Amino acid sequence: MGSCFSIQVTVDGQTLNRIFRCLCGKGYIRTLKKNLRALQREMEDLRAIEDEVQNKVAREERLHQQRLKSVQVWLTRVDNIDSQIKNLLSTSSVQLQKLCLCGLYSKTVCSSYSYGKRVFLLLEEVKQLISESNFDVVAEPAPRSEVEERPTQPTVGQELILKKAWNHLVEDGVGIMGLHGMGGVGKTTLFKKIHNKFAEMAGKFDVVIWVVVSQGVKTSKLQDDIAQKLHLCDEVWMNKNEGDKAAEMHRVLKKKRFVLMLDDIWEKVDLEAIGVPYPTRENGCKVAFTTRSQEVCGRMGDHEPMQVKCLERDEAWELFKNKVGDDTLRRDPLIVALARKVAEKCRGLPLALNVIGETMASKTTVQEWENAVDVLVSSAAEFSDMEDKILPVLKYSYDSLVDKHIKSCFLYCALFPEDKTIDKEELIDYWICEGYIGECQVIKRSMNKGYEILGTLIRSNLLTEVGTHDVVMHDVVREMALWITSCFGKQKETFIVQANVGLIKIPKVKDWGVVRKMSLMNNSIEEITCSFNCPELTTLFLQYNNLKNLSGEFLLSMQKLVVLDLCGNSSFKKFPEQISGLVSLQFLDLSHTSIVQLPVGFQELKRLTHLNLTSTKRLGSMVGISNLRSLKILKLLNSKVHGDVSLLKELQCLEHLQTLTITISTELGLEQILGDQRLANCITSLDISDFRKKPFDISLLVSMKNLNELWVVSCHVAEINTSMKCREMERDSSDLQNTTCPCFTNLSIVRIINCHSMKDLTWLLFAPNLVYLDVTFAGEVDEIINKEKAINFTGITITPFQNLQVLSLTNLPKLENIYWSPLPFPSLRRISAIGCSKLRKLPLNATSVPRSDEFSIAMLPPKQQDYLEWEDEDTKNRFLPSFSQWRR
C-alpha cells in the first residue's frame, strides 16, 4: 500500500461565515476592478457637470443674483466626494495586487472587503449626485441691501453725470470715488440719487452707510455716526475711546461688503483712524464722497475725480421754469422774456435757480419781474433770500481758505466784469504789487507762488480754468465775493465795482474816504476832471474806457494808490505832471494808449516796480527811465520806443530789472543787448523787426535764457548757423534741455511775419517747449522742418512739437510740407492753414492727437481739404470731423 498524506483544517463558524460573505455576498471583492473603473468614469462625468453648474452660477451672480441653497449644498457634496475619491484611488493599485483566484478572492480578505465596500458606496453616491444635477434654476434674486432710501427732489440736467458716476463707482476695480464742484452745484442731490440706486441693487453689498461730514467734524463723531448704522452704538460703545472704537468697527466691517458715502468733506478723512477697512478689489468695498475741493479728492486717493458742473443754458431754463411754475409764466409773454434774463443771471447754478425760482413763483406782474432783473444786475446781494439762502452757502468755500493772502487774492478777482476771462499772468502781477504774494525779490519765485495760489482757488472751485492762460469767476461766486468785501452789505463803498455797465462818467460815491478799491473798467468814461479825496484808495482799474483827460488834482488825492491800470484807452495821450504825487504807486499799465511822452514827474515814482508800455505806438522817448530804480518789470514790446543804444544804456542802470519785453530794429541795438548778459537774461518777449540789409541769425538769441515769446517781423532771416549743430546729442532726444545743444529752453510762442527769405524753420527743433507757432506772409517757406537739415544738425531724429497747442499757417504759397512723416501731438488743439495752396498733407496719423472735442482743423479756401492726402483711411475718418470754419 502506498503512503497517505492528510491535512486537517480547523475553521470556526465565524470565519466560515465571513469567507462566505466575501465570496457570495454583494461581491465587494469580486467586483472591485469593475467598480473602480465605473467610479472613475462616473466621477469624470460628475466633474464635467459640476463645471457647468459653476458656470451657470457665476453668470447669474454677475447679474447680482444669489445662488440657491440647494445648489450650494450639491456643490459642497461634490467637493467632499471628489476629495474622498481622490484619496481612495490613490491606493487602488495596492488593493488590486492583493487579489487572487482571478480576482475572486484576496490575500487579505478583510482589508479588500472593506476597500471594495467603500468603492461601491462612493459609486452609488456619485450616481445619486449625477441624478440630482438637473438644475433648471441655479440662482434667485438676492435679498436687498440694508439701504434706507433718502428723500430727494427731481433734478434737471444731471442724468449724464449720474449715469457716469454710478457706472464708475460699481466697477470692480474702483474702491474710492470723489465728486467735486462749487457750492450749490448739486453734489449732494446727485449723491443721494447714487445712494438710492443701491436700494435697487439686490445683494451685492451688505450695508450702505450715509454720513454727512461737514467742516471741522471730529473722528469720534464720524465713528458714532457709522456705528449707529451698524447697530453698535450702545452704552458699551459710548464708553470706549477712539482707538477701541476703531478696532471694534474694523472687526465688524471687515466681515462685510460695505459702501461708505461721505457727504460734504472739507479735508482728508482718515479711514484707518475711524476703523474703516481700506476698499480694495479683493474686499469689494466702496468709499464715495463729495467735496468742494479737488485737492481733497487727491488726498483721499481719487486722482481722477468727477467734477459736477453748472447746468447748460437749456437745462438751467428748464429747472427755473419748474420752480416758477407755468401759471406765473403764462400770465404775460413779457414775463417769459424777463424770466429768461433772471435765469441767465444764475449762470446754471442749481442753488440759485431753485431759490430765486421759488421766490419769483409768486410774482405775477411784469413790473415785479422787471424789478427783479434790475436788482440782480445792480446789486444781486440785495435780492430776496440771496443773503440768507445762497451767499452763506457759497461762503463756506471762502472760509475754508486757510491763508488770509489767498482770501485777498480771491476777493481781488471780483474787480473784473461778469463772465470776464482773466489772464493768469496779469492777475498775478496785480497780486505781487498789492503785496498778497509776500516779500520776494525774485519775480520768478513770486510768479510761481502766484500760480500756486491760482491752483488752490481752481481746485477749491472758486475759479474756473479757461484754456491754458485764463481763469473766470462764476457770477454768483462773484456776488458772494462782493458781499464779503462790503462787510456783508454793511459797507458797500469799500469795493466799488461797476465794470462793463455803460458808465460815461465817474459814479457818485457817498464817502470817498472809505473806498479802497475801484474798478470802472470796460466803460465809456472820457474824462475825470473833478477832485475827490481818496486817502485809502489802493487800486484803480480804468482800463478799456474812452479816457482822454485825467486831472492832476484827482491823482494828488490818492496818496496810497498802488495799482493804476489805464490799458486800452486808445485816446489817452498825456499824463499830468502830478503823477509825481503817487508816491505809493507800484503798478502802472499804459499799454495800448496813445501817450506821446512820459512827464518829468514820472521819474519820481521811486516805488514803481511794474511798468507796462506795450503797443504805445506814439511814445517817442524813454529819457529818464533809469531813475526808476525799483523797476523790476518793464514791457515795451511793439512800442514805438525800440531798443536802441541810448535806451539800452538807461536800462543797464536798472539794477533790479528782471523782466523786459522789447522791440529791437537795429543791428547795433542787438549787439548792445547781447553784450550785456544780465540784460539779455531779463528779456522774456522779443520783437525783431526790419532787419532787411543784413541777414538776421536767430542762433544769436540762444543766450537769452528766459526768452519766452519771439516775434520776427519783416526781416531777412539767415540760414541756421552751422554752429548750432549738436554733435554730442544724447541718444535720448526726449530731454533736449539735458544735451550740449544750443537750445531755446523757455521759448513757447513764435510768430514769423512777412519774412520772405527763409525757406524753412528747422531751427524750431531747438525749441522743445513751443506752444504756439504762427507763420504768416513768408513767401519762400516750402516746409516747416527740413529732413536733411534736421539730421545734419542733430545727428539723430528729434521729435518736434511735443508741447505745441496751436499751429497757424497763413499765406504761405510755396508751403508743401510741415514734416516728412506723421508726428505725435499730445497737446495740439488747433491747426489752421489759410492760403497755403500747395499744402497737400498734414503730419498726422490716426493716433497723432488725443481725442477731444476741442481739437479743430481750419483750411481756407475750404475746398483745399478735399485735396488733402491722408496717411490711411483711419486717419481720414479720424480727422475729417475736426474740420471747422476758420477761427483765428
Secondary structure, DSSP 8 states (H G I E B T S, - for coil): ------------HHHHHHHHHHHHSS-TTTTHHHHHHHHHHHHHHHHHHHHHHHHHHHHHHHTTEEE-HHHHHHHHHHHHHHHHHHHHHTTHHHHHHTEETTTTEESSHHHHHHHHHHHHHHHHHHHHHHHT---S--EEE--B-B---------SS-HHHHHHHHHHHTSTT--EEEEE--TTSSHHHHHHHHHHHHHHSBSS-SEEEEEE--TT--HHHHHHHHHHHTT--SHHHHTS-HHHHHHHHHHHHTTS-EEEEEEEE-S---HHHHT-----TTT--EEEEEES-HHHHHHHT-SS-EE-----HHHHHHHHHHHH-HHHHTT-HHHHHHHHHHHHHTTT-HHHHHHHHHHHTT--SHHHHHHHHHHHHHHGGGSTTIIIIIHHHHHHHHHT---HHHHHHHHHGGGS-TT--EEHHHHHHHHHHHT-S---S-HHHHHHHHHHHHHHHHHTTSSEEETTTEEE--HHHHHHHHHHHTTTTT-TTSEEE-TTS--SS----S-GGG--EEE--SS---EE-S----TT--EEE--SS---EE-HHHHHT-TT--EEE-TT-TT-----GGGGG-TT--EEE-TTS------GGGGG-TT--EEE-TT-TT----TTGGG-TT--EEE-TT-S----HHHHHHHTT-TT--EEEEEE--HHHHHHHHT-HHHHHHEEEEEEE---SS-B-GGGGGG-TT--EEEEES--B----GGG--TT--S-TT-GGGSSS---TT--EEEEES--S----GGGGG-TT--EEEEES-TT--BSS-HHHHHHHHSS-----TT--EEEEES-TT--BS-SS----TT--EEEEES-TT----S--TTSS---TT-EEEEESGGGGGG---SSHHHHHHHGGGB-S---
